[in-house]
Amino acid sequence: DYTATLGDLAGEFEGIGAEVAMKDGQMTVTAPIVGSPAAEAGIRAGDVILEVDDQPTSEMSLVEAVFNVRGPEGTSVRLLVIHPDETEPVEIEVIRGEIELASVSFQMVDDIAHIRISQFGEKTDEELESVLATVTAEAATGIILDVRHNPGGLLDTVVNIISRFLEKGVILIIRDNEGNEKIIEVNHQELTTELPMVVLVDAASASGSEVLAGALQDHSRAIIAGSTTFGKGSVNILDELGNGFGLYITTARWLTPDGHLIEGEGITPDYPLEFSGDDAVQWAIDYLHSNQ
């Protein structure tokens, strides 16, 4: 878990490049990363991975299975898989490579920029800066910032991201167990935007996603739409133990600029939505068009 966490936050790891999940008790590929060793070897979305190097995945947790699939660049791993709509398993050998995880994706929908942030890692702010430059060049009239299913990440990154949408002011308040408070304010950024915004959230938007939503909501910088967020407003320090393990230590709580406690409460959206997926994106597009 500790090794995987460090790799995810760094935005890169060594492995085959496939997103997996447990479905009906089986390790299932949700999507191979485009251009990854997995995709090039013939791994498909929906594949069930039965064995990793002759070891049954049914006897592993998902974390254990992922760890066994990952490994040094240039080494190989043998996977026994069943493709969708097929009954006979096939063995596929994949040569591991260095996998880069983009945390920011972007598309223009007419004149609206739909920007999705999957987590706040070491490279997220750099990725967003590039996207915002494109948004400016494309003459977008509004932004949908989509942090649904975003579990959080690095606080410094979150602060830098928010600072691209706020000119000044408090971003969050950190309160320790003795009531001492530390105020975190906007960092000056060269590339910023004042375009109208809708932030999409859901019950899986947690931690840094809630800091972002809370700050933009309290400053009336964006409309928050979706469902009440997860409610994880704790400050954690990741401490490395010397034996390959890590320990998360909770040291404080986060509050929004107006003093709203995130922990156990979450961020209440301005517009609760009963639908999700692309329907929520369309709602945001319609909202931005109707309020121009």
N, C-alpha and C positions, 0 to 999 in steps of 0.2 A: 504493500500500500504506500509506504513512504517513498520508495523509488518511483512508483508510477505517478505519485503526486508531483514530485520534482520535475519529472519529464513533461507532464501536462502543463505545468505553469511556465516552463521554459519554452513551450511551443514546439518542441521537437523530441523525438525518441528514436530508438533503433528497433525495428520490427518489420512487420509485413504491410502495415497500412490498411487496416480494416476495422470498422466500428462493429462491435459485437454486443449482444445482450442475451440474457436468458429468456427463452420463449418456450412455454410448455415444458420447462425443465431441461431444455436443450440449448447448448451454446450455438447461437444463430447469428449469422452475419447480417447486420442491418444495412450496411453499405461499405463497399471497398472504396478507399480514397482514390480519386481519379489520378491515374499515372503511377500508382503505387506498385510495389512488387506483387501484392495480392491481386490487383486488377490485371496486371500483365500475365500472371500465372493462371488466370481463369477463375479466380474466386468471384462469386456472384452474390448479389443481394438475395437473401433468403436461404443461402447455403447453411446446412446444419453441419457443424464440425463435431464428428464423433470421436476422433482420436488426435492427439498431438504427439508425434514421435512414438506411436504404438501405445500411448497411455490414454485410457478412456476419459473423456471430459466429464462423463457422468459421475466420476469419482472425485471431481474437482469443484471448488467454488469458482465463480466467474473470475475473481481476481487471480486465483491460482492458474486458471487456464490462460488468461491473458499474459501473465508473467512467463508461462512456459512457451507461448507463441513468440513473445518478444525475445530478442537476443542481439548479439553484436552484428554490426553491418558486415555483410559478406558471408555469413554462416547460413546454413540451410535448416529448414524445418519441414517435416513431412506431416501433412494433414489428411485425414480420412474424412471426406465430406460427401454429403448427399445433396445434389443440386435440386432446386425446386421442380416439382412435377416429375421427378425421377425416383426410382425405387432402389437402384443398385448404387452403393457408395463407390467413389473413385478416390485414388490417392493422388494428391497434388504436392509436389515439392516446391517450396518457395524460398528464394534467396533473400534473406533479410536486407534491408537498406535503412538509410537515415530518413525518417519521416518528419516532414514539417507540417505542423497543425496551424492552419489559418484560423484565427479566432474572430475575424471580421469578414462578413460576406455582404455583397451589395448588388442591387439592381435598380434600374430606373423603371418606374411604372408611369408612363406618360411623363408628367413633369414633377413627379414625387419620387424622392430617393428612399428606398426601403433598405435600411442598414440593420443587419443582424449581428449582435455580439454574443458569441457562445460562452465566453468566459473572459476574465481579466488577467491575462498572462503578461509575461515580460515584453512581448512584441505587439500587444494589442494597440497601444497608443500610436505606435509607428504605423501600423496597418490602417488605423482610423484616419490618421493624417493624410495618407495617400488617397483614401476614399473621399474625404472631404474636399481634397483638391479636384477630384473628378466631379464631385457634386457641383462645385462652383463652375467648372468648365461646361457642364451639361445644363447650366442655368436652371437648376431645380428651384421650385417655388415652395417646397416643404420637405420635411424629413419625418419618416417613421423610424424611430429607434426601437428595435425589437430585442428585448432581453428576456423573452419567455424561455424557460428552461435553462437560464443562465445561473449557475450555482455560486458565482462570485469569483474570488481570486485575490490578487494583490491590491492592497489598499492604495499604495502609491499610484498604481495604474488607474484605479477608479478615480482618484483625485485629478489626475491629468486628463482623463476622458471628460469629466464634468467641466473642467476648466476650458474646454473647447466650446462649451455652450453657455457659460456664464462669464460675464466681464469682471465681476468682483463679488465679494461677499463670503459668508460662511458656507462651507460645504457640509460639515458635520461636526458634532460635538462628541468627544470621547470622555466618558465618565468612569472612573475606577471605583473599587469597592469602598473607598473612604469618602466618596463624593467629590473628589478632585476632578476638575474638568480641563480638557485641552481642546482648544478651538482650531479646527483645520479650515483654512481659507483657500480661495481660488489661487492657483498658480498661473502666472502669465504664460500664455501660449501664442506663438506666432500666427498659427492658422486657426481661426475660430469661425463660427457662423452664428448669425442671428435669425436664420430661417425659422418659420413656425414649425412646431414639433408635436408629434404624438408619441408617447412612450408606451409600448405594449408590454404588459406584465401578466404573469399567471401565478398559480400557487407554487410553482417550482422556481420562480425568480427569488433568489436568496442572497443574503450577505451583501456583497458589493453591488449587486443589481438593485437592492433595496436602498442602499445609500444613494445611488444615482437617481432613482425614481423619487426618493424623498427630497433630495436637494432641489431637483428641477421643479417638483410640485410646490415646495415651500416658497420658492422664488417666482412662482407663476411663470416659469420659463417654458413649460410644456404641459400638455394635457396627459394625464395618466389614464390608460384604458385597459380593461381586462378583468382579472379577478384579484382579490386580496393576496398579497405576496406571502412567502413562506414564514417570515418572522424570525430570521436568524440575524440578530444584531449584536453578536458577541465579537470581541477582539481576541484573536488567537495568535499565539507565537508558536511557530513550528521549531521544535528543539531537536537537533540530531543527537542520538544516543551513541555511540561509538561502535555499535554492533550491527549496523544496518537498519536499525529501527528508528522511528521518530515519535515524538510526543507532542501533541497539541495541548497548549496550556491557555485557558481562557483568563484574560487579565482585565478586561473592562467591557463596557457596553457602548454601543453607538446610539446617538440620538440625531434626529434630523435638525436642520438649522433652527426650526421653531420649537425644538425640544421634545419632539415626538419620539417615544421609545419604540425602537424597531423590534427588539427581542420579544417574542411571544405575541406581538401585535401585528407586525407586517405593515405594509403600506396599503391603505385603502384607495382604490382608484377613483378618479373623478367621474368616470363613466364605467360602471360595471357592465361587462359584456357576457351574454349567455352563450355565445358561440366562440369558436377558436379557429386555428389554422388560417387558411387564406381568407376566410370570411371576416376575421378580425382585421386583417390587412386591408381588405376592401372597405371596411367601416372607417378605418383611419384615413384612407384616401378620400373617401366621401366627406369626412369631417374637415380635412384640410382644404378641400376645394370649396366647401360651403362657407368657410370662414376666411377666405382670402379677401 
